[in-house]
Structures are given as C-alpha cells and as structure tokens.
Amino acid sequence: MQAESGPAGSVTEDRPIDAASARLALFERLETEGVLTDPRLRDALSRLDRGVVMPRAYVRRSEQGSEPVVWELLDGAHPEDRAEWQDLVYSGESVLVQRDGERLEDQVRGVVNGGRMTAMSTFTPYTVEVLQRMRIDAGHKYLDLGTGPGVSLALAAALTGPGRAFGVERDEHMAAFTRSSLDRVGAGASVVAGDALDGHAPAAPFDRIHSGIGVPCLPSAWVDQLAPGGRLLTTLATRTPSWSGQCLVTRTTGGHVEAVLEGGPRGHLPLHGFTRLTARHHLQQITSHPGKRRPTAFTPPPENAYGFWLAAAYLVPGVVRHFQADTVTVVAPEENSWAVAGHGDGTVRIRGARDVWGELEHVHDLWVRAGSPAAFHVDIPDDGAPQHVTSGTGTAALGWELPALSATA
C-alpha cells in the first residue's frame, strides 16, 4: 500500500540544489580512483544533469531478507527528500527509478510496500569503463540496448554528437520518460520502445553497440547491425550472478566478425524473464549443518582469476557463490547441496547429493591444463547454429556451448 503525500515534484524548492558541486565531486572521485581517463567523457559527465534524468529514486527501508520489502520514493524537488536524493543520485551507485513498470510521471513520493524494481541506472564506474572501452568517436552511430533512465545513452550522445545515438527500451513507460528527460538535457539522442533483442534495424548499421542487459548468447540481429570497423559490447549472462562475462565483438573493415569473452568483477543484469540462482534460502541450513568434513588439496584461485571463475559459471552449472561467507562457500540450490572451505587447513565440508567442490576441482585442473586462460574466443556461426566458446586449439583447450536465447528460465 502506498502512502500518498501529493504528486511527485509538486513541492516548490526552498533552496537551490548545488548540482554542479555534486557532479564535480563525482567525476573527480572517478579520476582519483583511476576509473575515468578520457577527457571527453569527463566533460560529458560534468555537463550531464543527473537530477533531470533521475528526478526521483527509490531507497530500501527494510532489512535484507525481510518480506515484503519496504521502499521509499524520494523526490528531488521536495525539501525533506532533497539532501538524501542528491547524495544518492550523485553517489555513483546504481539508482532505482521504477517499480513494477509504473508510469514515472504518476509517481508519488512516500513509502510503499512490496513490488519489484523494474528499472535502474548502472553503477557509474562501470558505465565509465564500458564507454571508454567502446572507443566512441564523434560521428559514430551508437546503439544503446536496454536504455533504462538513459544516463549511459546521454553520455554516449555527448561523444558521438547530436542525432547519432539511439536507445531501445522494452518498457514503454520508461522509454517515454527517458525520451522526454533526455530532450530536456539536450542530449540529442533518440529513444524507442521495443525489444532490445531485435536491435534497431531502421537506423542500422551502427559503429558502436552496447547492451545494458545480459544475454545468454549473442543475438544475430546485433551482429548483423554492426558496421564494418564496429565494436559491440555486452554481458553474457548465466544463471549464476557470481561470475560475469563481458563479450567484445568486432567487425573488421573486411566484414569478418571476431568475438572475445573475458571475465570481470561486474556486469549487467540479465534480460527480463531470466531466472537466476540464489544462495539466500540455504544460508540458515549451511550455518546449522555445514556438512561432512574431508581433506582437499584444492585451493581456489583468487577472485580476480576471472578466467577460471567464468569457466566455472558454465562448466559447474547451477552453482552460486555466497560472497559474504568467511571462506569460499558455493551452493547448488536446486540440488540442496553445498561446499564450505575450511580456514586454510586443507579441508572442505560437503553436504548434499552433489559434490560441487569436486566439480570445481575438476574444472580447475582443466583450466590449468589449458594454460589458465583469461580470455576465450566465441564462434558465431552465420547460420544461427549454437555459439561455442573455446580457449584455443588443441586437445587441452577449454570450451563450452552457449545457451540459446530461449534459455531464460
């Protein structure tokens, strides 16, 4: 039930918001952390009024794990909300902007119970990393898929120049709101409502394509709409949220397509309808019954050994890691099985019918035998056949088949 307190944005401001100082603090922090290196992107960040793009934002007021979730919608134009809203919008963190596909023009500030967040901005350091990796130049034609509130699209449009950046957003309400807000900041970008998996054929081909949604494999429409010399960047999603894969597709000036998959610390959420695994419902059981202890010679590599963890996401399917645990804890929730590593004492506790620790050991052996690869090649057949990933050639190469686009549940 929503607590009504007047239409969002209905209260007149009684003091100015120092948005310029907030923007300056944000990109100076990104520069200090070594994330922001492109002076053109710095200029774009300094000019983008995030308050226009995200005039309202949801914050969680209930503890993790409690149901239903209690949210509060902050309105940046309301004196009681302004300080917290501004801190959130310019924090660089992901900002929640839409609940249950609502019309954003009809949002009412205040507390609301339950529901699901259906649109958000991306973690700003990741947005910066992506845009810099895309190598966007003036005059490039740019396509943003899964646009959401449009922060990334607005920044890309500042790099391409007006009329060269396009966004596709599945939710009609979100698309309409983003189109309007980007017009107000003078972004010079176009936003259409549609299925991101189809790309945007009317404006194709594109020099740069970025997907803000994770997909199980590369949609053929995206590859087909990539211009010679173009770059396409997307997250390849698995059912586990623990280990992300970033896929960079390039098309040579001669038309040849090459794709490289690398692991990393973060990625975009998967497309709508993709069911991901969680260890949350097993945490109490793991604490109460950690399992039978056995010796192990396997010490998992560090978290930044992204090539191994990425391979594990595919070759040890149905497993998710509980990162808040004191030691490495992995759970196969659908088999009610888990493994909890000892505190550096050469032991592991195993519980359930599935030995997920043994599976990780096996994949680690294969990964080492393949040369501990950090990157993998993705084969994209022209005929729509399954896409395959491989670390190289030879009998020791590590590889797997990507799930089809229909594998969303």
N, C-alpha and C positions, 0 to 999 in steps of 0.2 A: 504494500500500500504506500502511495506517495504522499508525503506531507506537502501540501500546496502552500506557497508563500508569494504568489504573484508570478507573472510571466518572467522568464529569464531575460535579464537586460533591462528591466523596467525601472530600476532604481537609478537615479541620477548620481553620478560620481561627485563626491565632496572634496576630493583631492586628486591631483594627476598621478598617473602611474608612470614611474620612471622606467619605461620600457627600454630606452636607449642604453641605460646603465646595465640593465639586466642582460640585454643582448651582448654588450661588450664583455661582461663577466663570463658569459657562456663561451664565446669563441676564444677568449684569452685563456680560459681553462683548458680548452681543447688543444690550443697551441702549446701550452706549458706541458701537457701530457704527451705531446708528440703525435697526436692524432691528426690534427689539422696542419697540412703543409702547403696546400695550394692557395696562393694569394687571391685568386679569382673566387674561390669558394669562400674564403674569409670575407671578401667584400659582399658576397651574396648573403652570407649569414648575418652580417652587420646591418643589412638593409631589410631583411625579412621581419615583418611584424607578426610574430607568432601569436600575439593576442587576437589578431583579426582572424587568423586561420583556426585557432582553437580558443574561442571566446568563453567556453565553458569546459569543465573537466570533472570527471568522477574520481573520488577517492574512497578507498575502503575504510570503513569504520569498525568492522568486526574483526575478531581474531581469525588467523588462518585455521581452516578446518571446521569452523562453525557454520551452521546452516540454519536459515537462509543467510546469505551474505547481506550485510548492511552497507549500502553505498550512500555517499552524499555527493550531490551535484553542486559544484562550486561555480558561481557566476562571476567572471572577472569584472563586471560592471557594478557589482554590489559591494558597498563599503565593508560589510562584515566578511566577505569572501576574498577581497582583492589581494591581500598580502599572501595568503596561502596559495591562491590560484597562480599568482605571478611566480612565486617560488617554484611551483610545480611545473608550469609551462616553460620556464627558462632553466630548469634543473638539468636538462639533457636526458632525463629518464623518459621512458615510454609514457604517454599521456592517454588515458582512457576517455573517449569522447562520445561514444554512442552505446546505448543499452537496448538490446532486443530489437534492433533495426528501426528504432523510433525516428520520427521526423525531428531533425535537430532544431528547426525553427520553433517547434512546440515545446521544447524542453523547459521544465520548471525547476528552479533551484530548490534544494532541500534534500531530505533523507528519503531513501527508497529501499525496500527490502526485496531481495531475490533478483532474478533475472541474470542475463549473460551479457558480457561486454562484446559488442559486435564490431567495433572499430576503435583503433588507437593509432597514435603516432609511433614511429620507430625510435628506439634508443639512439639518441643523437650521435654519439661516437661511431655507431655502426653505419648510420646514414652517411656520415662524412667519409668513412672508409670505403663504402660502396661507390659513392660518387667519384672519389679520387681514383679508384681502380677502374672505373668506366672510361676515364680519359676523355671527357666531354669537351669538345671544342666549339667555338662559335660557328653557327651554320649547320651543325649536326642536327639531324632529325632524331628525336628522342621519344621512346615509348615507355611509360611507367604503368605497370600492371598491378592491380590491387592498390589503387592510389590512396584510399582512406582519406584523412583530412588534408592531404596534399602538401605536406612540408617538403618531402623529397622532390616532388614534381616542381614546386616553386623554385627550389634551389637549382634544379637541373635547367629550368627555363631561363634562369639568370645567366647560365653558362652558354646555352645554345643561342639565345636571342629570341625575341618575340615571334610567336607563330610557328615555332619549331618543336615544341614539346607537347606531348599528348598523354593523357591518362585514361585508363579504363578501370571503372569501379563497379563491382557486382551489385551493390545496394543502391537503388535508385535515389533514396533519400540522402544517402551520403554523397552520391555523385552530384546531386543538385546543390547541396550545401557547399561542397568543395568548389564547384564551378563558380558559385557566387562569391565565396570568400577570396578565391584567387583573382577574380576580377577586381575586387576591392583593393587588393595589394598591388595590382598592376603587373601580375606575373607574366601575362602574355601566353598562357597555356590553355589548352583545351581539355575538357573532361567529358567523357561519355559514359553512360550506364551500359554495361554489357558483361559478358562472360570473358574474364581475363584469359581463359584458355584458348580463346579464338584470336587473341591479339587484337589488332585494329587494321584490318585489311584496307579500308578506304584511304588511309594515309600512308600505307606501306610503299616502298621498303624503308626501314629505319637503320640509321647508323649506329644507334645505341638502343638496347632494350634491357630494361631492368624489371624484374618481378619482385614485388613486395610480398609475395605468397610462396610458400614452399610447395613443390610438386614432386610426385614420386619418380617421374621421368620427364624428359623434355618434350613438350607439346610440339607437334610437327608444324603448327601454324606459326609458332615463334621462330623456328629455324627458317621456315620459308620466307618470313617477312624481314629477315636480317639482310641488309645490303652488303655488297662486296666491301671488304675492309671493316665490316661492322663487328661489334662486341655485344654479347648477350650474357647477363649475369643473373643467376637465380640460385635459391636454396633447393637442394634435392632433399626431400623430407622422407624420413622413415617413421615407423610407429613409435620409436623411442625419442623423447625430447632431449636425451642426454648428450648426443653427439651429432653435430650439424655438418653438412657437406655443402660447400659452395662450388657451383659449376660455372666455369667461364667458357663460353662458346665463341669462337672467332670464325669469320668467313674471309678467306684470303681474297685479294683482288681478282684472282682467277676463279673464284667461286667455290673453292674447296673448304669444307667445314671441318674444324677441329674443336674438340671439347676436352677440358681438363677438370677433374674433380679433386678438391682438396678439403680436408677437414679444417675446422676452426672453432673458436670459442663461442661463436654465436651465429644465429641465422634467423630467417623469417619464419613466422608461424605457418603451418600447412594450410592448404586450401580448405574452403568450407566443406564440412562433412567428413574430414579426415579424422579418424578416431585414434588418438594417441594413448599410449600406456602411461600408467602412473603407479608409483610405489606407495602412495599415500595410505591406501586402505590396508596395507600389510605392516605398517610401521609398528603398531602395537604388538602384533604377533611376533615380529622379529625381535623386539625388546624382551618379550616374555619367553620366547623359545628360539634362541639364535641358531640352534642346530647342533649336529654332531661334529665334534672336532676331528680333523685329520691333518696330517702333515702335508705341506706343499712346497715345492721348490720354485713356484711361480710368484714373482713379484711384478705386479702390473706396472707398466711404464708410466711416467708422469702424465698429468692431464694434457700437457702441451705436445704429447706424441700423437698429434691429431690423426696421422695416417692409420695408426693401429686402432684407435677408438672408432674411427669412421668405418674401417673394415669390420669391426665387431658389431656395429649397428646393423650391418647386412648379414653377416655370417653367423652371428649369435642372435637370431631374430627373436622378437618378443621379450626382450630384456631391457630393463631400465635401471639406471643407477640412482641411488639415494645419496646426493652430494653432501647433505648435511651430517652424515654419519662420521664418527671419529676415524674409521678405517673404511677401505673400499667395500661397499655394500651394493650388490646387484640383485635385482628381483625379477623373476619371471612371473608376473601377477596372474596370468591366465592358467598357469600350472601350479600356482600356490607353492612356488619354490624360490629359494634364495641362497645366497652365499655371503658370509661376513668374514672378511680377512682378519687375522689376528694382528696384534700390535707389534709387527715386526719380529714375531717369534717363529716364523716358518710354519704357521698353522692357518687353517681356514675352517669355519663352521659351515656345514652344508645341511640344508633341510628341504624336503620335498622330493618328488619323483624325478625331477630334472636336475642334473649336476651342471649348473650354469658356470661354475668355476672351472670345471674340466673343459667345457666348451671354450671358455676364454683362453685357457692354457693352449688348447689346440690351435686356435686362430693366431695366437701369439707366435707359436712355432712356425706356422705358415708365413706369417708376416715377416719374421726374421729371415726365413729361408728365401723370401722374395727380395731381400735387401732392405728391409724396413722402409718401404716407400712412404713418402709424404704426399705424393700426388698420383692420380690414376687417370688413364685415358678412357674416354667414353666414346663408344662406337654408336653412331646414329645412322641406321640404315635409311636409305631413301624410300623404301617400300613400306615403311611403317612397322617393320618387324621389331621384335624386342630389342631394347638397347642394352649393351653389355659394357661392363667396367672391367678394366684389366690394368695391372701394374706394369705390364711389359710383355715381352715374348719369352718363349722357352717353357720348359716343364715346371719351373719353380715359380712362375708368375702367379700372382694372386688375382682372383677375379670373381665376378658375380653378375647376375642379370638384374636389371632394374625392374621394379613392379610397374604394371601398366597404369595409365591414368585412372582407370576404373577402380583401382585398389585404394579406395578412400575410407573403407570401414575396417 
